[in-house]
Amino acid sequence: MKKYIDSGKKDTRSGFGAGLTELGQKNENVVALCADLIGSLKMDAFKENHPERFFQVGIAEANMMGIAAGMTIGGKIPFTGTFANFSTGRVYDQIRQSIAYSGKNVKICASHAGLTLGEDGATHQILEDIGLMKMLPGMTVINTCDYNQTKAATLAIAEHEGPVYLRFGRPKVANFTEENQKFEIGKAVHLQEGTDVTIVATGHLVWEALQAAEALHQEGISAEVLNIHTIKPLDNKAILDSVSKTRCIVTAEEHNYLGGLGESVARVLATESPTPQEFIATNDTFGESGTPEQLMEKYGLNASAIVKAARRAIARK
């Protein structure tokens, strides 16, 4: 069984900041817009190094999306930055009408997603954003798992033509993927070989899935683990190839089970290869205030919950 090492906990939002800083040096068409959250989005270095390409819009997120859409007409590649709740729910009409409808080359970069935002509570812990964004025609949806992958994804989306939603988080989490990795949009990363159950995970749940696979290994259960960093377009082939071996699957995400990764996987399985599936996700609920660890435990979004779901999936074969 392959072992993954945490090289030191880092927040994924800092991976975005590092990627944006590098892009500022490499691509003069990259511009950055922020809605009064420069520090939270780690956009400080870009602002300091390229003040002529940084735009502080203030607490006016809808205006930020409209401005970004307009900038693309002149060949610029705008990266917008604010919390995930304000990047999607607050500005959905502007994204739909001004960005997605006309396929504008805007990169919507969203921090503080999911329950792990923590103490700020339910009003800020959006658990519906993946569903909102994946339903928009032509929108690419990416949810990265650690610092290194977030940096790589930030660099990669600048080369992708079309609107992108990049989702990342606030807490410091395990940093276990390769440094300076190549990020391929729409291509799942095969982390662990297995024969008894497939675990597909996204975002912060990828590390938990690896911990679950290790625990299952101790029980004599062989778990295959896929890192689904791109939810749309989904890597259907990787999922189908895996379940052809294991014949059951667990999906794991820090998002409502309605509209998230699990539902996308279920659609693929229903149409191509009906397979027993268990869902690790929030159950049609809002969040609440608490530490990230407390919330992940209460809402069943951790390694122990994945282990239990894997046992259930195997029993249903």
BANU-165430 format. One record per residue (C-alpha): residue number from 0; x, z, y. Coordinates in Angstrom, 1 decimal, padded with zeros to 4 digits. Layout:
 nudo     c1     c3     c2
  NUM      X      Z      Y
...
% end
This chain:
 nudo     c1     c3     c2
    0  000.0  000.0  000.0
    1  001.4 -001.0  003.4
    2  002.1  001.9  005.8
    3  001.4  001.6  009.5
    4  003.3  003.9  011.9
    5  002.0  005.1  015.3
    6  004.9  004.3  017.6
    7  003.5  006.7  020.3
    8  000.0  007.0  021.6
    9 -000.8  004.8  024.6
   10 -004.0  003.9  026.3
   11 -005.2  000.3  025.8
   12 -006.0  000.0  029.6
   13 -002.2  000.3  030.2
   14 -001.7 -002.6  027.8
   15 -004.0 -004.6  030.1
   16 -002.0 -003.5  033.1
   17  001.3 -004.5  031.5
   18 -000.1 -007.9  030.5
   19 -001.5 -008.5  034.0
   20  001.8 -007.6  035.6
   21  003.7 -010.1  033.4
   22  001.1 -012.8  034.1
   23  001.6 -012.2  037.9
   24  005.2 -013.1  037.5
   25  004.7 -016.1  035.1
   26  001.5 -017.8  036.5
   27  000.9 -018.2  040.2
   28 -002.7 -019.3  039.6
   29 -003.6 -015.8  038.2
   30 -005.4 -013.7  040.8
   31 -006.8 -010.2  040.3
   32 -010.0 -008.6  041.7
   33 -010.9 -005.0  041.5
   34 -014.0 -002.9  042.3
   35 -012.3  000.2  043.7
   36 -010.7  001.3  040.5
   37 -007.1  000.0  040.8
   38 -005.5  003.1  039.2
   39 -008.1  003.3  036.4
   40 -007.5 -000.3  035.5
   41 -003.7 -000.1  035.8
   42 -003.7 -002.9  038.4
   43 -001.2 -001.1  040.7
   44  001.8 -003.2  039.8
   45  000.1 -006.5  040.2
   46 -001.2 -005.4  043.6
   47  002.2 -004.2  044.8
   48  004.1 -007.3  043.5
   49  001.5 -010.0  044.6
   50 -000.6 -008.6  047.4
   51 -001.6 -012.1  048.5
   52 -003.2 -012.6  045.1
   53 -005.0 -009.2  044.8
   54 -008.5 -008.7  046.2
   55 -010.0 -005.2  046.6
   56 -013.7 -005.9  046.6
   57 -014.8 -002.3  046.7
   58 -017.9 -000.9  045.0
   59 -019.6 -004.3  045.0
   60 -019.2 -005.5  041.4
   61 -021.8 -008.3  041.7
   62 -020.0 -009.7  044.7
   63 -016.7 -009.5  042.7
   64 -018.2 -011.8  039.9
   65 -019.4 -014.3  042.5
   66 -016.1 -014.4  044.3
   67 -014.3 -014.8  040.9
   68 -016.5 -017.7  039.9
   69 -015.8 -019.4  043.3
   70 -012.1 -019.0  042.9
   71 -012.0 -021.0  039.7
   72 -013.2 -024.1  041.6
   73 -009.8 -024.2  043.3
   74 -007.9 -023.8  040.1
   75 -007.3 -020.1  040.2
   76 -007.6 -017.9  037.1
   77 -009.4 -014.7  038.2
   78 -009.1 -011.4  036.3
   79 -011.8 -009.0  037.3
   80 -011.3 -005.3  036.7
   81 -013.7 -002.3  036.5
   82 -015.3 -000.1  033.9
   83 -017.1 -001.8  031.1
   84 -020.5 -000.4  032.2
   85 -020.0 -002.0  035.6
   86 -018.4 -005.1  034.2
   87 -021.5 -006.0  032.2
   88 -024.7 -004.1  032.7
   89 -024.6 -003.8  036.4
   90 -023.7 -007.5  036.9
   91 -025.3 -009.3  034.0
   92 -027.3 -011.7  036.2
   93 -024.2 -012.7  038.2
   94 -022.2 -013.3  035.0
   95 -025.0 -015.3  033.4
   96 -025.8 -017.5  036.4
   97 -022.5 -017.9  038.2
   98 -019.9 -017.7  035.3
   99 -021.3 -018.4  031.9
  100 -023.9 -021.0  032.8
  101 -021.3 -023.3  034.3
  102 -018.4 -022.2  032.1
  103 -016.3 -020.8  034.8
  104 -012.7 -019.8  033.9
  105 -013.2 -016.1  034.7
  106 -011.6 -013.3  032.7
  107 -013.9 -010.2  032.8
  108 -011.6 -007.3  032.0
  109 -013.4 -004.1  031.2
  110 -011.9 -000.6  030.7
  111 -013.5  002.8  029.7
  112 -015.7  001.2  027.0
  113 -017.6  003.1  024.4
  114 -017.9  006.9  023.6
  115 -014.1  007.5  024.1
  116 -014.6  007.4  027.9
  117 -015.4  011.0  027.1
  118 -016.4  013.6  029.6
  119 -018.0  011.1  032.1
  120 -021.0  011.0  029.9
  121 -023.8  008.7  028.9
  122 -024.2  006.9  032.2
  123 -020.7  005.5  031.9
  124 -020.3  005.2  028.1
  125 -021.7  001.7  027.6
  126 -022.4  001.0  023.9
  127 -024.3 -002.3  024.5
  128 -021.7 -004.4  026.2
  129 -020.5 -006.4  023.2
  130 -024.1 -007.4  022.5
  131 -024.8 -008.4  026.1
  132 -021.7 -010.5  026.3
  133 -021.7 -012.2  022.9
  134 -025.2 -013.5  023.5
  135 -024.0 -015.6  026.5
  136 -023.3 -019.2  025.5
  137 -019.7 -020.1  025.7
  138 -018.5 -016.5  026.3
  139 -015.4 -015.4  024.3
  140 -015.6 -011.6  023.4
  141 -012.4 -009.7  022.6
  142 -012.1 -006.0  021.7
  143 -008.5 -004.9  021.2
  144 -007.2 -002.0  019.1
  145 -004.0 -000.7  020.7
  146 -001.6 -001.1  023.7
  147  000.5 -003.8  022.2
  148 -002.5 -005.9  021.1
  149 -004.2 -005.5  024.5
  150 -001.1 -006.7  026.3
  151 -000.9 -009.7  024.0
  152 -004.6 -010.5  024.5
  153 -004.3 -010.3  028.3
  154 -001.5 -012.9  028.2
  155 -003.4 -015.1  025.7
  156 -006.7 -015.3  027.6
  157 -004.9 -016.7  030.7
  158 -004.2 -019.8  028.6
  159 -007.7 -020.1  027.3
  160 -010.1 -022.3  029.3
  161 -013.5 -020.7  029.8
  162 -015.1 -017.3  030.4
  163 -013.7 -014.3  028.5
  164 -014.8 -010.7  028.1
  165 -011.9 -008.4  027.3
  166 -012.9 -004.9  026.3
  167 -010.5 -001.9  026.2
  168 -010.4  001.8  026.6
  169 -009.4  005.0  028.5
  170 -007.9  007.4  025.9
  171 -004.4  007.4  024.5
  172 -004.6  006.1  020.9
  173 -002.2  005.1  018.1
  174  000.0  002.1  019.0
  175  000.7  000.5  015.7
  176  000.7 -003.3  016.0
  177  003.8 -005.4  016.6
  178  005.4 -005.5  020.0
  179  005.4 -009.0  021.6
  180  003.0 -010.2  019.0
  181  001.3 -013.6  019.1
  182 -002.4 -013.2  019.8
  183 -004.7 -015.8  018.4
  184 -008.2 -015.9  019.8
  185 -010.8 -016.0  016.9
  186 -008.2 -015.2  014.2
  187 -008.6 -011.9  012.3
  188 -005.5 -009.9  011.5
  189 -005.2 -009.0  007.8
  190 -003.8 -005.5  007.8
  191 -004.2 -004.3  004.2
  192 -004.8 -006.0  000.9
  193 -007.5 -004.6 -001.3
  194 -009.9 -005.4 -004.2
  195 -012.7 -002.8 -004.2
  196 -014.1 -002.8 -000.6
  197 -013.6 -004.7  002.6
  198 -013.3 -002.8  005.9
  199 -013.6 -004.9  009.0
  200 -013.0 -002.9  012.2
  201 -012.6 -003.6  015.9
  202 -011.1 -001.7  018.9
  203 -010.3  002.0  018.4
  204 -011.9  001.9  014.9
  205 -009.1 -000.2  013.5
  206 -006.6  002.7  013.3
  207 -009.4  004.9  011.8
  208 -010.0  002.1  009.2
  209 -006.3  002.2  008.2
  210 -006.5  006.0  007.8
  211 -009.7  005.6  005.7
  212 -007.9  003.0  003.5
  213 -005.1  005.5  002.9
  214 -007.6  008.2  002.0
  215 -009.4  005.9 -000.3
  216 -006.2  004.9 -002.0
  217 -005.7  008.5 -002.9
  218 -009.0  008.3 -004.7
  219 -007.9  005.2 -006.6
  220 -010.0  002.9 -004.4
  221 -008.4 -000.3 -003.1
  222 -009.6 -001.1  000.4
  223 -008.9 -004.4  002.3
  224 -008.7 -003.9  006.1
  225 -009.2 -006.7  008.6
  226 -008.7 -006.2  012.4
  227 -011.5 -008.2  014.0
  228 -010.2 -008.3  017.6
  229 -012.3 -011.3  018.5
  230 -016.0 -010.8  018.0
  231 -016.9 -014.2  019.3
  232 -015.8 -016.6  018.0
  233 -015.8 -014.6  014.7
  234 -013.4 -015.4  012.0
  235 -016.0 -016.2  009.4
  236 -013.5 -017.5  006.8
  237 -011.4 -014.3  006.8
  238 -014.6 -012.2  006.2
  239 -015.9 -014.5  003.5
  240 -012.6 -014.8  001.7
  241 -012.3 -011.0  001.6
  242 -015.8 -010.2  000.3
  243 -015.4 -012.9 -002.4
  244 -012.8 -010.5 -003.9
  245 -014.3 -007.1 -003.0
  246 -018.1 -007.9 -003.1
  247 -018.9 -005.2 -000.6
  248 -018.1 -004.5  003.1
  249 -018.0 -001.8  005.8
  250 -018.1 -002.8  009.5
  251 -016.7 -000.3  012.0
  252 -017.0 -000.3  015.8
  253 -017.4  001.9  018.8
  254 -020.7  000.3  019.8
  255 -024.4  000.4  019.0
  256 -025.0 -001.1  015.6
  257 -027.6 -003.3  017.3
  258 -025.9 -006.3  018.8
  259 -022.3 -005.4  017.8
  260 -019.7 -006.6  015.3
  261 -021.7 -005.4  012.3
  262 -024.7 -007.6  013.2
  263 -022.4 -010.7  013.6
  264 -020.9 -010.0  010.2
  265 -024.3 -009.5  008.7
  266 -025.4 -012.9  010.0
  267 -022.4 -014.6  008.3
  268 -023.0 -012.8  005.0
  269 -026.8 -013.5  005.0
  270 -026.3 -017.2  005.5
  271 -023.1 -017.7  003.4
  272 -022.7 -014.9  000.9
  273 -025.2 -012.0  000.7
  274 -023.2 -008.8  000.3
  275 -023.8 -005.1  000.4
  276 -022.9 -003.9  003.9
  277 -022.6 -000.4  005.5
  278 -022.4  000.1  009.3
  279 -020.2  002.5  011.2
  280 -021.5  002.4  014.7
  281 -023.8  004.4  017.0
  282 -027.4  004.5  015.8
  283 -029.5  003.2  018.7
  284 -028.5  006.0  021.0
  285 -026.8  006.8  024.3
  286 -023.7  008.9  024.3
  287 -023.1  012.3  026.0
  288 -020.3  014.3  027.6
  289 -017.5  015.6  025.4
  290 -013.9  014.9  024.4
  291 -013.3  011.6  022.7
  292 -012.5  013.4  019.4
  293 -015.7  015.5  019.6
  294 -017.8  012.4  020.2
  295 -016.2  010.3  017.6
  296 -016.9  013.1  015.1
  297 -020.4  013.7  016.1
  298 -021.4  010.1  016.1
  299 -019.6  009.3  012.9
  300 -017.0  006.9  014.2
  301 -013.9  008.1  012.4
  302 -011.9  007.7  009.2
  303 -013.9  010.3  007.2
  304 -017.2  008.4  008.1
  305 -015.6  005.1  007.0
  306 -014.5  006.7  003.7
  307 -018.1  007.8  003.0
  308 -019.5  004.4  004.0
  309 -017.0  002.7  001.7
  310 -018.2  004.8 -001.3
  311 -021.8  003.9 -000.5
  312 -021.0  000.2 -000.3
  313 -019.1  000.3 -003.6
  314 -022.1  002.0 -005.2
  315 -024.4 -000.8 -004.1
  316 -022.5 -003.6 -005.8
% end
